[in-house]
Amino acid sequence: MSDTGLAAVLGGARLLPVLTVPSTAMAGPLADALAAGGARCAEVTFRTPGAERVLKEMAAHGGLAVGAGTVLTPGQAERAVAAGARFVVSPGFDEEVVAKCRELGVPVVPGIATATELMRARRAGLDTVKLFPAEPLGGPRTLRALAAPFPRTRFVPTGGIDASRMAAYLADPAVLAVGGSWPATPALLERGDYDEIRRLTADAVERSMS
């Protein structure tokens, strides 16, 4: 199985909100705000104790294709898929995580930062990778340099990207989607500012289509 299924899961969406959600109670209102802003997908990071429950509630919303991020182990991948994750994202390339996701039948997007890591991912049969952390690594210039020897590879850059930097990545035909936390930061969630989350999401979705 290749990871080309990610494009089908995203359904043409080019914005992937990356969410670190402090409380399970925020899951429902957050899903509502993202969907109202036009988002069609979201990545729930496994950085909080309640991540599985958040993912499960957001997946049940029905308006979003929800995946799991910051997946570090095969066990986390298994729990994420059991909770409803439709795709799995990892900060780095781990053969065991990739193998588990293939066993579970879900697209997996490993993080890469070098040509060597990208070659390993390609050798494993993966055609979509996450460039991480994109901005500290050099941004679109680094992405273009990595993409050039691998013309059939698609990238999902994340890490340090905000609304002002989004277009520079999306201009590259190798980019499938851009991931970022700016539409729904933990600070906005802590304040319960779902109107602002909806506004920022709508702005980002509009930028992603321009």
KAVENNOR-V833092 format. One record per helix or strand of 2 or more residues. SS is the DSSP state (H for helix, E for strand). FROM is the first residue (numbers start at 0). TO is the last residue. If there is no record, write none. Layout:
[[SS;FROM;TO] [SS;FROM;TO]]
This chain:
[[H;4;9] [E;14;18] [H;25;35] [E;40;44] [H;50;60] [E;64;68] [H;73;81] [E;86;89] [H;94;103] [E;106;111] [H;114;122] [E;127;130] [H;133;136] [H;138;147] [E;153;156] [H;162;169] [E;174;179] [H;181;183] [H;185;190] [H;193;208]]
